[in-house]
Amino acid sequence: MKTMEEIANPINEDLTYDNIIQKLNEAKENNVPIDEGILGAIGGAVLGAAIGPKLGAAICKALGVDQKGTFGSLLTSKLVMGSIGATMGWKM
């Protein structure tokens, strides 16, 4: 269970990034194989969240779907597009 301090403080992206790099370096030093699917999923999630809403908006425009409607909101959601990107990155 999270403490009130953990809930009140936002996630420090720089610290999270540094932790990922540190763990990858430790794995490399210990000759532990790195699963590329995980790295692909991370990359896919980041790209999906970054460019997904713009891509979703273009799809909505091409299909004539209202972006403020249910389907349009789904296509322009960072969470949904990040999830799709992570799934695609994991599978490739």
LINMODA-V347375 format. One record per helix or strand. SS is the DSSP state (2 for helix, 1 for strand). FROM is the first residue (numbers start at 1). LEN is the number of residues. If there is no record, write none. Layout:
BEGIN
ss/from/len
SS/FROM/LEN
SS/FROM/LEN
END
This chain:
BEGIN
ss/from/len
2/4/5
2/13/17
2/36/28
2/70/6
2/78/14
END
